Amino acid sequence: MVEILNYLKARYVGEKAQGIVEYALILAFVVVLATALTKGDSIADGAKNVFNNVANLFTMDLQSKCNSS
């Protein structure tokens, strides 16, 4: 009986600790990503450029369709 309890304790305590570590790593990743995006240097500027380029492509496409009609 003691062996079963020790087995169950080792199994569930180990999985619980692994889950906590995984959540801590995800949280650390989110914090680093949020910090990088709010700094405004390279990542944020790159994302802004991508969205601006896509917006420009849509407006150019709409203008060319309006002019050809």
MMTF fields as JSON, N, C-alpha, C and O atoms, coordinates in Angstrom:
{
  "mmtfVersion": "1.0.0",
  "mmtfProducer": "UNKNOWN",
  "numBonds": 275,
  "numAtoms": 276,
  "numGroups": 69,
  "numChains": 1,
  "numModels": 1,
  "chainsPerModel": [1],
  "groupsPerChain": [69],
  "chainIdList": ["A"],
  "bondAtomList": [4, 2, 8, 6, 12, 10, 16, 14, 20, 18, 24, 22, 28, 26, 32, 30, 36, 34, 40, 38, 44, 42, 48, 46, 52, 50, 56, 54, 60, 58, 64, 62, 68, 66, 72, 70, 76, 74, 80, 78, 84, 82, 88, 86, 92, 90, 96, 94, 100, 98, 104, 102, 108, 106, 112, 110, 116, 114, 120, 118, 124, 122, 128, 126, 132, 130, 136, 134, 140, 138, 144, 142, 148, 146, 152, 150, 156, 154, 160, 158, 164, 162, 168, 166, 172, 170, 176, 174, 180, 178, 184, 182, 188, 186, 192, 190, 196, 194, 200, 198, 204, 202, 208, 206, 212, 210, 216, 214, 220, 218, 224, 222, 228, 226, 232, 230, 236, 234, 240, 238, 244, 242, 248, 246, 252, 250, 256, 254, 260, 258, 264, 262, 268, 266, 272, 270],
  "bondOrderList": [1, 1, 1, 1, 1, 1, 1, 1, 1, 1, 1, 1, 1, 1, 1, 1, 1, 1, 1, 1, 1, 1, 1, 1, 1, 1, 1, 1, 1, 1, 1, 1, 1, 1, 1, 1, 1, 1, 1, 1, 1, 1, 1, 1, 1, 1, 1, 1, 1, 1, 1, 1, 1, 1, 1, 1, 1, 1, 1, 1, 1, 1, 1, 1, 1, 1, 1, 1],
  "groupList": [{"groupName": "MET", "atomNameList": ["N", "CA", "C", "O"], "elementList": ["N", "C", "C", "O"], "formalChargeList": [0, 0, 0, 0], "bondAtomList": [1, 0, 2, 1, 3, 2], "bondOrderList": [1, 1, 2], "singleLetterCode": "M", "chemCompType": "L-PEPTIDE LINKING"}, {"groupName": "VAL", "atomNameList": ["N", "CA", "C", "O"], "elementList": ["N", "C", "C", "O"], "formalChargeList": [0, 0, 0, 0], "bondAtomList": [1, 0, 2, 1, 3, 2], "bondOrderList": [1, 1, 2], "singleLetterCode": "V", "chemCompType": "L-PEPTIDE LINKING"}, {"groupName": "GLU", "atomNameList": ["N", "CA", "C", "O"], "elementList": ["N", "C", "C", "O"], "formalChargeList": [0, 0, 0, 0], "bondAtomList": [1, 0, 2, 1, 3, 2], "bondOrderList": [1, 1, 2], "singleLetterCode": "E", "chemCompType": "L-PEPTIDE LINKING"}, {"groupName": "ILE", "atomNameList": ["N", "CA", "C", "O"], "elementList": ["N", "C", "C", "O"], "formalChargeList": [0, 0, 0, 0], "bondAtomList": [1, 0, 2, 1, 3, 2], "bondOrderList": [1, 1, 2], "singleLetterCode": "I", "chemCompType": "L-PEPTIDE LINKING"}, {"groupName": "LEU", "atomNameList": ["N", "CA", "C", "O"], "elementList": ["N", "C", "C", "O"], "formalChargeList": [0, 0, 0, 0], "bondAtomList": [1, 0, 2, 1, 3, 2], "bondOrderList": [1, 1, 2], "singleLetterCode": "L", "chemCompType": "L-PEPTIDE LINKING"}, {"groupName": "ASN", "atomNameList": ["N", "CA", "C", "O"], "elementList": ["N", "C", "C", "O"], "formalChargeList": [0, 0, 0, 0], "bondAtomList": [1, 0, 2, 1, 3, 2], "bondOrderList": [1, 1, 2], "singleLetterCode": "N", "chemCompType": "L-PEPTIDE LINKING"}, {"groupName": "TYR", "atomNameList": ["N", "CA", "C", "O"], "elementList": ["N", "C", "C", "O"], "formalChargeList": [0, 0, 0, 0], "bondAtomList": [1, 0, 2, 1, 3, 2], "bondOrderList": [1, 1, 2], "singleLetterCode": "Y", "chemCompType": "L-PEPTIDE LINKING"}, {"groupName": "LYS", "atomNameList": ["N", "CA", "C", "O"], "elementList": ["N", "C", "C", "O"], "formalChargeList": [0, 0, 0, 0], "bondAtomList": [1, 0, 2, 1, 3, 2], "bondOrderList": [1, 1, 2], "singleLetterCode": "K", "chemCompType": "L-PEPTIDE LINKING"}, {"groupName": "ALA", "atomNameList": ["N", "CA", "C", "O"], "elementList": ["N", "C", "C", "O"], "formalChargeList": [0, 0, 0, 0], "bondAtomList": [1, 0, 2, 1, 3, 2], "bondOrderList": [1, 1, 2], "singleLetterCode": "A", "chemCompType": "L-PEPTIDE LINKING"}, {"groupName": "ARG", "atomNameList": ["N", "CA", "C", "O"], "elementList": ["N", "C", "C", "O"], "formalChargeList": [0, 0, 0, 0], "bondAtomList": [1, 0, 2, 1, 3, 2], "bondOrderList": [1, 1, 2], "singleLetterCode": "R", "chemCompType": "L-PEPTIDE LINKING"}, {"groupName": "GLY", "atomNameList": ["N", "CA", "C", "O"], "elementList": ["N", "C", "C", "O"], "formalChargeList": [0, 0, 0, 0], "bondAtomList": [1, 0, 2, 1, 3, 2], "bondOrderList": [1, 1, 2], "singleLetterCode": "G", "chemCompType": "PEPTIDE LINKING"}, {"groupName": "GLN", "atomNameList": ["N", "CA", "C", "O"], "elementList": ["N", "C", "C", "O"], "formalChargeList": [0, 0, 0, 0], "bondAtomList": [1, 0, 2, 1, 3, 2], "bondOrderList": [1, 1, 2], "singleLetterCode": "Q", "chemCompType": "L-PEPTIDE LINKING"}, {"groupName": "PHE", "atomNameList": ["N", "CA", "C", "O"], "elementList": ["N", "C", "C", "O"], "formalChargeList": [0, 0, 0, 0], "bondAtomList": [1, 0, 2, 1, 3, 2], "bondOrderList": [1, 1, 2], "singleLetterCode": "F", "chemCompType": "L-PEPTIDE LINKING"}, {"groupName": "THR", "atomNameList": ["N", "CA", "C", "O"], "elementList": ["N", "C", "C", "O"], "formalChargeList": [0, 0, 0, 0], "bondAtomList": [1, 0, 2, 1, 3, 2], "bondOrderList": [1, 1, 2], "singleLetterCode": "T", "chemCompType": "L-PEPTIDE LINKING"}, {"groupName": "ASP", "atomNameList": ["N", "CA", "C", "O"], "elementList": ["N", "C", "C", "O"], "formalChargeList": [0, 0, 0, 0], "bondAtomList": [1, 0, 2, 1, 3, 2], "bondOrderList": [1, 1, 2], "singleLetterCode": "D", "chemCompType": "L-PEPTIDE LINKING"}, {"groupName": "SER", "atomNameList": ["N", "CA", "C", "O"], "elementList": ["N", "C", "C", "O"], "formalChargeList": [0, 0, 0, 0], "bondAtomList": [1, 0, 2, 1, 3, 2], "bondOrderList": [1, 1, 2], "singleLetterCode": "S", "chemCompType": "L-PEPTIDE LINKING"}, {"groupName": "CYS", "atomNameList": ["N", "CA", "C", "O"], "elementList": ["N", "C", "C", "O"], "formalChargeList": [0, 0, 0, 0], "bondAtomList": [1, 0, 2, 1, 3, 2], "bondOrderList": [1, 1, 2], "singleLetterCode": "C", "chemCompType": "L-PEPTIDE LINKING"}],
  "groupTypeList": [0, 1, 2, 3, 4, 5, 6, 4, 7, 8, 9, 6, 1, 10, 2, 7, 8, 11, 10, 3, 1, 2, 6, 8, 4, 3, 4, 8, 12, 1, 1, 1, 4, 8, 13, 8, 4, 13, 7, 10, 14, 15, 3, 8, 14, 10, 8, 7, 5, 1, 12, 5, 5, 1, 8, 5, 4, 12, 13, 0, 14, 4, 11, 15, 7, 16, 5, 15, 15],
  "groupIdList": [1, 2, 3, 4, 5, 6, 7, 8, 9, 10, 11, 12, 13, 14, 15, 16, 17, 18, 19, 20, 21, 22, 23, 24, 25, 26, 27, 28, 29, 30, 31, 32, 33, 34, 35, 36, 37, 38, 39, 40, 41, 42, 43, 44, 45, 46, 47, 48, 49, 50, 51, 52, 53, 54, 55, 56, 57, 58, 59, 60, 61, 62, 63, 64, 65, 66, 67, 68, 69],
  "secStructList": [7, 2, 2, 2, 2, 2, 2, 2, 2, 2, 2, 2, 2, 2, 2, 2, 2, 2, 2, 2, 2, 2, 2, 2, 2, 2, 2, 2, 2, 2, 2, 2, 2, 2, 2, 2, 2, 2, 2, 7, 1, 1, 2, 2, 2, 2, 2, 2, 2, 2, 2, 2, 2, 2, 2, 2, 2, 2, 2, 2, 2, 2, 2, 2, 2, 2, 2, 2, 7],
  "xCoordList": [0.815, 0.0, 0.86, 0.552, 1.925, 2.831, 3.507, 3.74, 3.819, 4.457, 3.523, 3.969, 2.248, 1.282, 1.172, 1.156, 1.097, 1.013, 2.264, 2.166, 3.429, 4.67, 4.707, 5.166, 4.226, 4.19, 3.266, 3.645, 2.055, 1.105, 1.624, 1.462, 2.239, 2.789, 3.895, 3.926, 4.782, 5.874, 5.343, 5.85, 4.338, 3.79, 3.098, 3.369, 2.213, 1.44, 2.224, 1.989, 3.13, 3.95, 4.887, 5.109, 5.438, 6.33, 5.612, 6.158, 4.403, 3.632, 3.204, 3.176, 2.873, 2.458, 3.623, 3.451, 4.793, 5.973, 6.31, 6.716, 6.146, 6.418, 5.44, 5.839, 4.19, 3.201, 3.513, 3.347, 3.96, 4.317, 5.496, 5.508, 6.473, 7.638, 7.222, 7.703, 6.345, 5.881, 5.152, 5.379, 4.282, 3.58, 4.555, 4.388, 5.565, 6.565, 7.338, 7.62, 7.682, 8.394, 7.521, 8.003, 6.249, 5.331, 5.179, 5.184, 5.045, 4.921, 6.176, 6.081, 7.344, 8.597, 8.669, 9.11, 8.245, 8.242, 7.313, 7.671, 6.135, 5.176, 5.731, 5.569, 6.377, 6.946, 8.052, 8.117, 8.916, 10.002, 9.433, 9.9, 8.448, 7.826, 7.136, 7.274, 6.404, 5.723, 6.726, 6.509, 7.817, 8.855, 9.484, 9.718, 9.755, 10.373, 9.435, 9.885, 8.141, 7.19, 6.96, 6.692, 7.058, 6.808, 8.037, 7.918, 9.199, 10.414, 10.403, 10.924, 9.838, 9.704, 10.923, 10.979, 11.89, 13.092, 12.9, 12.45, 13.232, 13.265, 12.007, 11.474, 11.53, 10.396, 9.121, 8.375, 8.874, 7.657, 7.687, 6.68, 8.835, 8.933, 8.764, 8.134, 9.314, 9.154, 7.706, 7.23, 6.993, 5.577, 4.765, 3.865, 5.083, 4.371, 4.616, 3.693, 5.843, 6.165, 5.399, 4.912, 5.295, 4.57, 3.105, 2.55, 2.476, 1.065, 0.867, -0.11, 1.79, 1.679, 1.827, 1.108, 2.743, 2.923, 1.683, 1.277, 1.092, -0.124, -1.263, -2.028, -1.375, -2.43, -2.216, -3.18, -0.976, -0.687, -1.037, -1.555, -0.763, -1.104, -2.609, -3.067, -3.385, -4.838, -5.355, -6.228, -4.824, -5.314, -4.914, -5.693, -3.711, -3.3, -4.173, -4.54, -4.503, -5.346, -6.749, -7.331, -7.286, -8.62, -8.623, -9.57, -7.573, -7.487, -7.381, -8.003, -6.603, -6.468, -7.775, -8.078, -8.543, -9.842, -10.844, -11.661, -10.789, -11.708, -11.359, -12.26, -10.091, -9.679, -9.944, -10.159, -9.929, -10.142, -11.616, -11.95, -12.494, -13.931, -14.54, -15.74],
  "yCoordList": [-1.195, 0.0, 1.261, 2.234, 1.233, 2.376, 2.596, 3.734, 1.5, 1.625, 2.318, 3.135, 1.996, 2.616, 4.114, 4.932, 4.464, 5.875, 6.637, 7.764, 6.037, 6.681, 6.85, 7.875, 5.852, 5.943, 7.076, 7.895, 7.119, 8.16, 9.55, 10.501, 9.66, 10.938, 11.406, 12.571, 10.513, 10.868, 11.239, 12.161, 10.531, 10.796, 12.144, 12.918, 12.439, 13.67, 14.896, 15.984, 14.76, 15.9, 16.275, 17.459, 15.281, 15.551, 16.236, 17.16, 15.802, 16.41, 17.824, 18.711, 18.027, 19.353, 20.338, 21.471, 19.896, 20.752, 21.054, 22.171, 20.081, 20.293, 21.318, 22.176, 21.24, 22.201, 23.615, 24.574, 23.742, 25.059, 25.637, 26.826, 24.815, 25.273, 25.692, 26.706, 24.935, 25.295, 26.634, 27.466, 26.848, 28.125, 29.269, 30.358, 29.036, 30.077, 30.428, 31.601, 29.439, 29.707, 30.474, 31.381, 30.117, 30.837, 32.286, 33.207, 32.479, 33.825, 34.646, 35.821, 34.039, 34.743, 35.125, 36.227, 34.24, 34.534, 35.699, 36.58, 35.718, 36.79, 38.121, 39.149, 38.107, 39.34, 39.87, 41.07, 38.988, 39.417, 39.962, 40.985, 39.297, 39.747, 41.093, 41.974, 41.264, 42.534, 43.657, 44.777, 43.366, 44.376, 44.769, 45.951, 43.808, 44.095, 44.911, 45.799, 44.624, 45.354, 46.779, 47.669, 47.005, 48.341, 49.231, 50.445, 48.665, 49.479, 50.345, 51.46, 49.881, 50.672, 50.676, 51.472, 49.834, 49.864, 49.058, 49.597, 47.793, 47.045, 46.217, 46.243, 45.503, 44.609, 45.41, 45.111, 46.423, 47.212, 47.972, 48.036, 48.545, 49.268, 48.326, 48.685, 47.141, 46.161, 45.752, 45.618, 45.551, 45.189, 46.334, 46.106, 47.566, 48.719, 48.815, 49.092, 48.591, 48.656, 47.612, 47.894, 46.413, 45.347, 45.738, 45.613, 46.209, 46.59, 47.779, 47.831, 48.733, 49.879, 49.444, 49.94, 48.528, 48.036, 47.306, 47.475, 46.505, 45.781, 46.773, 46.625, 47.78, 48.791, 49.548, 49.829, 49.883, 50.579, 49.724, 50.236, 48.444, 47.556, 47.51, 47.507, 47.473, 47.45, 48.75, 48.734, 49.878, 51.154, 51.33, 51.866, 50.888, 50.984, 50.103, 50.49, 48.918, 47.995, 48.572, 48.472, 49.17, 49.765, 50.957, 51.141, 51.767, 52.923, 52.481, 53.078, 51.448, 50.992, 50.393, 50.525, 49.748, 49.209, 50.313, 50.218, 51.375, 52.499, 53.251, 53.687, 53.41, 54.152, 53.382, 53.984, 52.054, 51.259, 51.081, 50.678, 51.374, 51.195, 52.245, 52.203],
  "zCoordList": [0.0, 0.0, 0.0, -0.688, 0.768, 0.841, -0.51, -0.919, -1.198, -2.502, -3.501, -4.307, -3.447, -4.353, -4.061, -4.98, -2.777, -2.408, -2.836, -3.322, -2.662, -3.085, -4.6, -5.103, -5.319, -6.777, -7.226, -8.063, -6.667, -7.035, -6.668, -7.433, -5.512, -5.076, -6.026, -6.42, -6.383, -7.285, -8.664, -9.303, -9.113, -10.445, -10.53, -11.448, -9.593, -9.677, -9.242, -9.768, -8.317, -7.914, -9.057, -9.31, -9.751, -10.865, -12.015, -12.616, -12.331, -13.418, -13.059, -13.912, -11.789, -11.36, -11.47, -11.918, -11.061, -11.146, -12.607, -12.929, -13.481, -14.896, -15.469, -16.257, -15.089, -15.555, -15.088, -15.841, -13.858, -13.335, -14.1, -14.418, -14.392, -15.152, -16.558, -17.063, -17.194, -18.535, -18.527, -19.404, -17.549, -17.462, -17.201, -17.749, -16.375, -16.101, -17.368, -17.609, -18.176, -19.428, -20.417, -21.095, -20.502, -21.389, -20.927, -21.743, -19.623, -19.084, -19.365, -19.722, -19.208, -19.494, -20.965, -21.291, -21.855, -23.296, -23.605, -24.386, -23.009, -23.243, -22.742, -23.4, -21.594, -21.044, -21.948, -22.212, -22.42, -23.306, -24.615, -25.115, -25.163, -26.409, -26.228, -27.077, -25.149, -24.892, -24.693, -25.156, -24.01, -23.806, -25.134, -25.384, -25.971, -27.265, -28.144, -28.869, -28.089, -28.927, -28.44, -29.247, -27.145, -26.624, -26.662, -26.502, -26.865, -26.953, -28.2, -28.165, -29.287, -30.487, -31.38, -32.317, -31.137, -31.961, -33.235, -34.246, -33.199, -34.448, -34.698, -35.807, -33.722, -33.946, -34.206, -35.139, -33.382, -33.553, -34.874, -35.58, -35.205, -36.473, -37.654, -38.649, -37.555, -38.62, -38.798, -39.925, -37.681, -37.766, -38.362, -39.171, -37.963, -38.536, -40.032, -40.798, -40.447, -41.872, -42.675, -43.77, -42.129, -42.825, -42.991, -44.083, -41.918, -42.007, -42.937, -43.684, -42.895, -43.809, -45.254, -46.122, -45.53, -46.899, -47.401, -48.551, -46.544, -46.936, -47.175, -48.128, -46.311, -46.493, -47.789, -48.501, -48.111, -49.361, -50.572, -51.564, -50.498, -51.61, -51.834, -52.977, -50.748, -50.887, -51.477, -52.346, -51.014, -51.534, -52.998, -53.787, -53.373, -54.762, -55.642, -56.751, -55.143, -55.906, -56.082, -57.162, -55.033, -55.132, -56.074, -56.838, -56.028, -56.916, -58.382, -59.261, -58.637, -60.009, -60.526, -61.712, -59.678, -60.105, -60.356, -61.272, -59.54, -59.738, -61.017, -61.735, -61.314, -62.502, -63.788, -64.84, -63.708, -64.916, -65.253, -66.367, -64.314, -64.55, -65.409, -65.679]
}
